[in-house]
Amino acid sequence: MKIALISMLQLHKNSGSARTALENIHYFKHRGFEVHVAAMTLDREMIEAAGAIPHKMLPWLKSTGMWRRRWYNYQIQKLRLKLRPTITVGHGDIQEQDVLTLHNSVFLASELIHEKPLPPQHEMAQTHGPILKNQSFKKMIANSNLMKEDTIKRFHVPAEKIHVVYPALDTKIFYPTPEKKSELRARFGFPNKVVVALVTSGNFKKRGLDIFSSAIDSLPEDIKALADFRVVGKDEPGPHRSSLLTFDPGLPDIQSYYNAIDLFVLPARIEEFGRVVLEAMGCGLPVITTDKVGAGELLSGESKEYVIPSHNTEALREALIKCISDSELRSRLGKLNAELALNDSEDKLFEKFDLVFCPKGTCL
């Protein structure tokens, strides 16, 4: 029996990391593996429904800190000795694995968000640093070329060890519904204007809410009059935002929100991938994002013109003016993005995973 062990410290339902874990589970089940999932925080029901066997690791006395991660790593290595898996897939929380899947470029993120290096004593520096320096893995999955290039430059990981596999679009959830647009706009209480929204889970400094606010405030008055500006997230956006911005709390059916708005914006300082960009594309939205957002790599043709330099309020302002004032442009970009998003649909993910986990039909 082939056994796959998937390790992820925190596995919360509906998070991007959980969706990545489910993609792993579905792949290995498809390839005939018995799949085990280990986490300190996990959704047992979700894992069992996906056909995998959950293993809840014992918590550390404190909820955070380096010793918690060392304790977790110790438990995973003991579990590996017990299960003797054919392949172990780690998600940035254990020191030894066959395939390392990273979701965050913590060193680059600190430089771009806080404009200073990540302190050596930081919990993530002490976790990701040794993993990438020691390279105790056969292969690595990066979720964007942005991450791949930084990993090569910073840690000298050989390029041939790193495979870029973008997170997949669930086309059963994220697809255009133009026939429902009026109904959905009424549901969300949108005015008869061009609705422009920044949608994210939170961490607004990383996602560039201040940049968005500054760009909005600098728009010509006639453009401001045409648009309704929104921000969606679980965190409170704080006081330092444009008075023109309306805050909408996180929503359970975000796909309906995408299909109600007119323009999606993510001016992030860094987003190693950014599933929200792919989801918005899948729902047929024009997208403005930055060159430090991994999902921006999916945009091509005319849509690529709206991947702007990060930290650039003026570039965002000009992109907003063009998109808000031109309905035909928004329509063209939205249709193009919906087509581009299908290149990374879930039904194409297994062949990409094959190149990492089971090249030439032989699994690691």
C-alpha positions as a printed NumPy array, in Angstrom:
array([[  0.   ,   0.   ,   0.   ],
       [  1.338,   3.396,  -1.026],
       [  0.977,   5.931,   1.783],
       [  1.034,   9.725,   1.507],
       [  1.455,  11.854,   4.625],
       [  0.428,  15.509,   4.339],
       [  1.617,  17.776,   7.152],
       [  0.217,  21.246,   7.853],
       [  0.445,  22.939,  11.258],
       [ -2.879,  24.78 ,  10.997],
       [ -5.634,  23.354,   8.833],
       [ -8.717,  25.55 ,   9.145],
       [-11.78 ,  25.003,   7.021],
       [-12.286,  27.549,   4.208],
       [ -8.706,  28.851,   4.372],
       [ -6.475,  28.918,   1.304],
       [ -4.128,  26.454,   2.998],
       [ -7.002,  24.027,   3.603],
       [ -7.918,  24.159,  -0.075],
       [ -4.309,  23.368,  -0.954],
       [ -4.369,  20.392,   1.427],
       [ -7.595,  19.16 ,  -0.158],
       [ -5.974,  19.427,  -3.592],
       [ -3.155,  17.205,  -2.279],
       [ -5.616,  14.702,  -0.81 ],
       [ -7.675,  14.436,  -3.993],
       [ -4.548,  13.925,  -6.071],
       [ -3.075,  11.149,  -3.943],
       [ -6.437,   9.403,  -3.625],
       [ -6.677,   9.507,  -7.406],
       [ -3.215,   7.903,  -7.639],
       [ -4.225,   5.043,  -5.313],
       [ -2.537,   6.191,  -2.098],
       [ -3.785,   5.788,   1.436],
       [ -3.713,   9.425,   2.55 ],
       [ -2.943,  10.604,   6.077],
       [ -3.212,  14.26 ,   7.138],
       [ -1.474,  15.559,  10.261],
       [ -2.062,  18.962,  11.848],
       [ -2.143,  20.591,  15.258],
       [ -5.399,  22.337,  14.386],
       [ -7.539,  20.406,  11.937],
       [-11.077,  19.916,  10.708],
       [-11.533,  16.174,  11.183],
       [-14.882,  16.069,   9.399],
       [-13.497,  17.834,   6.327],
       [-10.491,  15.524,   6.092],
       [-12.537,  12.361,   6.496],
       [-15.074,  13.579,   3.925],
       [-12.184,  13.915,   1.468],
       [-11.257,  10.274,   2.102],
       [ -8.149,  10.851,   4.224],
       [ -7.169,   9.739,   7.734],
       [ -6.709,  12.651,  10.19 ],
       [ -4.004,  12.795,  12.871],
       [ -4.361,  15.581,  15.42 ],
       [ -0.992,  16.478,  16.903],
       [ -0.828,  17.41 ,  20.567],
       [ -0.695,  21.179,  21.178],
       [  2.179,  22.99 ,  22.859],
       [  1.545,  24.768,  26.16 ],
       [  1.633,  28.135,  24.39 ],
       [ -0.396,  28.78 ,  21.262],
       [  2.477,  30.427,  19.387],
       [  6.255,  30.491,  19.383],
       [  9.188,  28.509,  18.112],
       [  8.901,  25.734,  20.683],
       [  5.401,  24.981,  19.44 ],
       [  6.81 ,  24.429,  15.948],
       [  9.667,  22.283,  17.251],
       [  7.196,  20.198,  19.242],
       [  5.041,  19.806,  16.128],
       [  8.054,  18.817,  14.02 ],
       [  9.07 ,  16.216,  16.63 ],
       [  5.61 ,  14.653,  16.555],
       [  5.526,  14.522,  12.761],
       [  8.893,  12.784,  12.576],
       [  7.629,  10.193,  15.093],
       [  4.51 ,   9.706,  12.974],
       [  6.686,   9.189,   9.901],
       [  8.56 ,   6.419,  11.687],
       [  5.247,   4.792,  12.542],
       [  3.548,   5.107,   9.143],
       [  6.662,   4.798,   6.959],
       [  4.952,   6.808,   4.199],
       [  5.922,   6.465,   0.571],
       [  5.92 ,  10.233,   0.351],
       [  5.717,  13.044,   2.914],
       [  4.454,  16.447,   1.815],
       [  5.233,  19.311,   4.204],
       [  3.706,  22.76 ,   4.047],
       [  6.48 ,  24.812,   5.622],
       [  6.229,  23.5  ,   9.183],
       [  8.552,  20.472,   9.324],
       [ 12.275,  20.218,   8.732],
       [ 12.397,  16.997,   6.699],
       [ 10.031,  15.941,   3.911],
       [ 10.061,  14.573,   0.387],
       [  8.208,  17.527,  -1.122],
       [  8.142,  20.985,   0.433],
       [  5.094,  23.071,  -0.479],
       [  5.473,  26.718,   0.492],
       [  2.66 ,  29.251,   0.699],
       [  4.632,  32.275,   1.897],
       [  7.928,  33.995,   1.152],
       [  8.362,  35.275,   4.7  ],
       [ 11.733,  36.959,   4.161],
       [ 10.663,  38.807,   1.019],
       [  7.336,  39.719,   2.631],
       [  9.042,  41.414,   5.568],
       [ 11.168,  43.484,   3.201],
       [  8.23 ,  44.573,   1.05 ],
       [  5.665,  45.141,   3.815],
       [  7.802,  46.453,   6.679],
       [ 10.801,  47.63 ,   4.637],
       [ 13.265,  45.737,   6.834],
       [ 14.691,  42.197,   7.007],
       [ 12.831,  39.551,   8.96 ],
       [ 14.506,  39.419,  12.399],
       [ 16.598,  36.231,  12.842],
       [ 14.756,  35.452,  16.092],
       [ 11.348,  35.605,  14.409],
       [  9.384,  32.356,  14.602],
       [  9.064,  32.051,  10.812],
       [ 12.724,  32.912,  10.22 ],
       [ 13.685,  30.071,  12.563],
       [ 11.293,  27.728,  10.749],
       [ 11.599,  28.486,   7.037],
       [ 15.262,  29.502,   7.219],
       [ 16.641,  26.059,   8.231],
       [ 14.242,  24.235,   5.882],
       [ 15.489,  26.188,   2.879],
       [ 19.144,  26.314,   3.943],
       [ 19.414,  22.575,   4.695],
       [ 17.225,  21.608,   1.718],
       [ 16.105,  18.337,   3.312],
       [ 13.604,  17.768,   0.532],
       [ 13.724,  16.213,  -2.916],
       [ 11.474,  18.752,  -4.568],
       [  9.738,  22.   ,  -3.746],
       [  6.419,  23.389,  -4.951],
       [  6.289,  27.176,  -5.219],
       [  2.916,  28.8  ,  -5.811],
       [  4.353,  31.409,  -8.186],
       [  7.476,  32.33 , -10.121],
       [  7.772,  35.249,  -7.702],
       [  8.38 ,  32.747,  -4.899],
       [ 10.595,  30.506,  -7.02 ],
       [ 12.912,  33.309,  -8.075],
       [ 13.264,  34.669,  -4.546],
       [ 14.003,  31.18 ,  -3.162],
       [ 16.721,  30.584,  -5.757],
       [ 18.302,  33.987,  -5.166],
       [ 18.065,  33.943,  -1.378],
       [ 18.804,  30.281,  -0.548],
       [ 20.502,  28.968,  -3.721],
       [ 18.   ,  26.141,  -4.092],
       [ 18.673,  24.615,  -7.532],
       [ 16.064,  25.739, -10.06 ],
       [ 15.439,  22.147, -11.15 ],
       [ 14.232,  21.26 ,  -7.637],
       [ 11.493,  23.901,  -7.686],
       [  8.223,  23.375,  -9.543],
       [  5.711,  26.205,  -9.894],
       [  2.175,  24.898,  -9.408],
       [ -0.469,  27.567,  -9.137],
       [ -3.431,  26.928,  -6.837],
       [ -6.432,  25.735,  -8.827],
       [ -9.754,  27.378,  -9.614],
       [-12.887,  25.532,  -8.533],
       [-15.035,  26.139, -11.613],
       [-18.065,  24.67 ,  -9.861],
       [-18.062,  27.73 ,  -7.577],
       [-16.281,  30.535,  -9.427],
       [-17.817,  31.238, -12.827],
       [-19.58 ,  34.21 , -14.431],
       [-23.33 ,  34.645, -13.808],
       [-24.235,  37.799, -15.773],
       [-27.91 ,  36.829, -15.745],
       [-27.947,  37.268, -11.937],
       [-26.02 ,  40.532, -11.763],
       [-29.009,  42.824, -11.161],
       [-30.406,  40.507,  -8.497],
       [-27.045,  40.253,  -6.723],
       [-26.416,  44.   ,  -6.829],
       [-29.778,  44.575,  -5.208],
       [-28.966,  41.975,  -2.56 ],
       [-25.727,  43.749,  -1.618],
       [-27.308,  47.189,  -1.825],
       [-24.999,  48.483,  -4.543],
       [-25.851,  51.837,  -6.168],
       [-26.143,  52.329,  -9.909],
       [-22.425,  53.001, -10.247],
       [-19.253,  51.125, -11.199],
       [-18.571,  49.014,  -8.103],
       [-14.825,  48.684,  -7.445],
       [-13.758,  46.285,  -4.681],
       [-10.638,  45.108,  -2.912],
       [-11.46 ,  41.624,  -1.606],
       [ -9.187,  39.849,   0.869],
       [ -9.222,  37.902,   4.121],
       [ -7.537,  40.748,   6.002],
       [ -3.951,  41.916,   6.723],
       [ -4.711,  45.153,   4.932],
       [ -1.202,  46.579,   5.042],
       [  0.09 ,  43.583,   3.095],
       [ -2.823,  43.884,   0.643],
       [ -2.258,  47.603,   0.072],
       [ -5.464,  49.117,   1.431],
       [ -3.604,  52.366,   2.166],
       [ -2.374,  52.49 ,  -1.435],
       [ -5.917,  51.865,  -2.685],
       [ -7.239,  54.627,  -0.422],
       [ -4.64 ,  57.134,  -1.611],
       [ -5.345,  56.31 ,  -5.247],
       [ -9.09 ,  56.752,  -4.722],
       [ -8.672,  60.11 ,  -2.994],
       [ -6.473,  61.359,  -5.862],
       [ -9.013,  60.508,  -8.587],
       [-10.649,  63.325, -10.564],
       [-14.035,  64.304,  -9.173],
       [-15.897,  63.13 , -12.28 ],
       [-14.374,  59.642, -11.927],
       [-15.197,  59.517,  -8.221],
       [-18.795,  60.323,  -9.095],
       [-18.998,  57.304, -11.415],
       [-17.796,  54.72 ,  -8.88 ],
       [-18.647,  53.058,  -5.589],
       [-15.567,  51.831,  -3.713],
       [-15.615,  48.786,  -1.425],
       [-13.26 ,  46.722,   0.714],
       [-14.052,  43.214,   1.966],
       [-12.26 ,  41.398,   4.764],
       [-12.527,  39.75 ,   8.148],
       [-10.266,  42.322,   9.828],
       [-11.437,  45.845,  10.563],
       [ -9.72 ,  48.099,   8.011],
       [ -8.885,  50.762,  10.601],
       [ -9.271,  54.536,  10.471],
       [ -6.62 ,  55.266,   7.836],
       [ -8.742,  54.681,   4.778],
       [-10.504,  56.856,   2.248],
       [-13.869,  58.277,   3.319],
       [-15.121,  57.051,  -0.062],
       [-14.56 ,  53.405,   0.924],
       [-17.382,  51.232,   2.263],
       [-16.342,  48.253,   4.389],
       [-18.179,  44.961,   3.786],
       [-17.36 ,  42.199,   6.314],
       [-16.194,  38.807,   5.07 ],
       [-18.903,  36.873,   3.258],
       [-19.605,  33.1  ,   3.163],
       [-20.507,  33.128,  -0.56 ],
       [-17.862,  35.432,  -1.932],
       [-18.548,  34.188,  -5.475],
       [-21.883,  36.047,  -5.385],
       [-20.062,  39.237,  -4.411],
       [-17.612,  38.845,  -7.302],
       [-20.528,  38.456,  -9.7  ],
       [-22.155,  41.623,  -8.365],
       [-19.178,  44.007,  -8.655],
       [-17.626,  45.524, -11.785],
       [-13.897,  45.782, -11.084],
       [-11.564,  43.846,  -8.779],
       [ -8.472,  45.493,  -7.284],
       [ -5.614,  43.972,  -5.272],
       [ -2.747,  46.499,  -4.985],
       [ -0.778,  44.264,  -2.601],
       [  2.752,  44.974,  -1.479],
       [  3.186,  41.218,  -1.811],
       [  0.871,  38.265,  -2.278],
       [  2.814,  35.094,  -2.952],
       [ -0.133,  33.878,  -5.017],
       [ -3.501,  35.42 ,  -4.16 ],
       [ -6.417,  33.082,  -4.78 ],
       [ -8.796,  36.033,  -4.755],
       [ -7.302,  37.206,  -8.059],
       [ -7.888,  33.826,  -9.704],
       [-11.406,  33.643,  -8.245],
       [-12.243,  37.116,  -9.55 ],
       [-10.873,  36.173, -12.967],
       [-12.981,  32.999, -12.924],
       [-16.086,  35.12 , -12.309],
       [-15.281,  37.221, -15.375],
       [-13.991,  40.372, -13.679],
       [-11.401,  42.832, -14.926],
       [ -8.485,  42.834, -12.483],
       [ -5.982,  45.459, -11.399],
       [ -3.119,  44.032,  -9.346],
       [  0.642,  44.407,  -8.879],
       [  3.831,  42.771, -10.053],
       [  4.362,  41.427,  -6.539],
       [  1.164,  39.341,  -6.686],
       [  1.878,  35.817,  -7.916],
       [ -1.538,  35.386,  -9.512],
       [ -0.721,  38.35 , -11.733],
       [  1.464,  35.888, -13.634],
       [ -1.756,  34.334, -14.964],
       [ -2.757,  37.536, -16.766],
       [ -1.748,  38.004, -20.386],
       [ -2.687,  40.026, -23.436],
       [ -4.48 ,  43.287, -22.716],
       [ -5.058,  42.203, -19.098],
       [ -1.293,  42.2  , -18.468],
       [ -1.341,  46.002, -18.844],
       [ -3.189,  46.147, -15.516],
       [ -0.445,  44.404, -13.565],
       [  1.116,  47.575, -12.193],
       [  4.29 ,  48.194, -10.155],
       [  3.74 ,  47.621,  -6.443],
       [  3.816,  50.6  ,  -4.063],
       [  2.816,  52.826,  -7.004],
       [ -0.216,  54.966,  -6.193],
       [  0.011,  56.916,  -9.451],
       [ -0.032,  53.746, -11.586],
       [ -3.052,  52.492,  -9.646],
       [ -4.785,  55.847, -10.096],
       [ -4.306,  55.756, -13.869],
       [ -5.492,  52.147, -14.113],
       [ -8.607,  52.989, -12.085],
       [ -9.407,  55.967, -14.318],
       [ -9.192,  53.813, -17.464],
       [-11.285,  50.965, -16.097],
       [-13.941,  53.05 , -14.349],
       [-14.524,  55.308, -17.344],
       [-14.66 ,  52.595, -20.039],
       [-17.35 ,  49.904, -19.804],
       [-16.207,  48.264, -23.05 ],
       [-12.688,  47.91 , -21.639],
       [-14.07 ,  46.269, -18.491],
       [-16.107,  43.874, -20.611],
       [-13.109,  42.893, -22.766],
       [-10.839,  42.367, -19.78 ],
       [-13.474,  40.366, -17.914],
       [-14.077,  37.986, -20.818],
       [-10.351,  37.527, -21.358],
       [ -9.739,  36.86 , -17.668],
       [-12.499,  34.245, -17.509],
       [-10.777,  32.384, -20.367],
       [ -7.335,  32.715, -18.785],
       [ -8.597,  31.403, -15.442],
       [ -9.614,  28.109, -17.052],
       [ -5.919,  27.365, -17.669],
       [ -5.669,  26.754, -13.916],
       [ -8.925,  24.919, -13.274],
       [ -8.955,  21.934, -10.908],
       [ -9.36 ,  19.425, -13.738],
       [ -5.879,  20.365, -14.999],
       [ -4.179,  20.191, -11.61 ],
       [ -3.457,  16.447, -11.5  ],
       [ -1.218,  16.501, -14.568],
       [  0.774,  19.342, -12.972],
       [  1.102,  17.369,  -9.727],
       [  2.224,  14.32 , -11.732],
       [  5.341,  16.208, -12.801],
       [  6.228,  16.715,  -9.122],
       [  5.018,  13.615,  -7.29 ],
       [  4.903,  10.914,  -9.966],
       [  7.105,  11.863, -12.938],
       [  7.102,   9.293, -15.728],
       [  4.499,   7.273, -13.838],
       [  6.802,   6.458, -10.912],
       [  5.943,   8.157,  -7.617],
       [  8.645,   9.395,  -5.262]])
